[in-house]
Amino acid sequence: MAAVKQNIHVKKGDLVMVITGKDAGKKGKVLEVLTKKGRVVVEKINIVKRHTKPTQSMPQGGILEKEAPIASSNVMLFCSECNSVTRVSTKVTEAGKVRVCKKCGVNLPDKN
């Protein structure tokens, strides 16, 4: 069965806070959005250990730590203006659509 592309509420570069799971309460920047799986990769969140065999580029081999994807429903956008997690609304202006914080009404930066 083919994967269905999902509409995810955060974008690459957004500052988010994890609201549930083992990393709840931690903040980080979205590094990658996986729309087909409905997941996001967040900087320094959900760190997993990957055991690698020795290769020519890495003759020692060893254990690498990297970020693993988490469900997009487990993160919420963090507004640095009101210093809390928030939902997003859109406002149409002369410049086009702009994302706006639901709590304080400030335009959220578009970092793409």
Secondary structure, 3 states (H helix, E strand, C coil): CCCCCCCCCCCCCCEEEECCCCCCCCEEEEEEEECCCCEEEECCCCEEEEEECCCCCCCCCEEEEEECCEEHHHEEEEECCCCEEECEEEEEECCEEEEEECCCCCECCCCC
